[in-house]
Amino acid sequence: MRNENGGWILGSNKFLGNCLILNAELWDILDGLKLILQRGYNKVVIQLDSLEVVKVIHRSISKISNSALIRRIHHILTQESQWILRYIHREENQSADYLAKLAFEIKEDLQLVETLPVDALEFLK
């Protein structure tokens, strides 16, 4: 998560073991949405580097999804009128990829990253 100036606010990662990449992305979004709600942010732009995930979530808005995970994400998004979900290129989202890789090294449940590691600061530029 970043503030309106692009500065670091908070990151998270979670070790899920073996699962589909789509499901890992969806879990990451759900965890992020819950954190955003808990911290009281009201104007939010959620940027994802997976066009497939963005399409799946946007498609679920127009019809009922069979996935409980997608329904939970959709429920949160519909409660917050000033939250936007959009696709960005992978090169613009390298800090998120960095945090995802840390989850495989640490292998913990949800881990909050309050301060971005020094070797990841270059991704914010």
Protein Blocks (a to p, Z undefined) as FASTA:
>chain_A
ZZfkopafbdcdddebjadfklmmmmmmmmmmmmmmmnopabdcdddfbfklmmmmmmmm
mpccfblklmmmmmmmmmpmkbccddddfklmmmmmmmmmmmmmnopacdddfbacfklm
mmmZZ
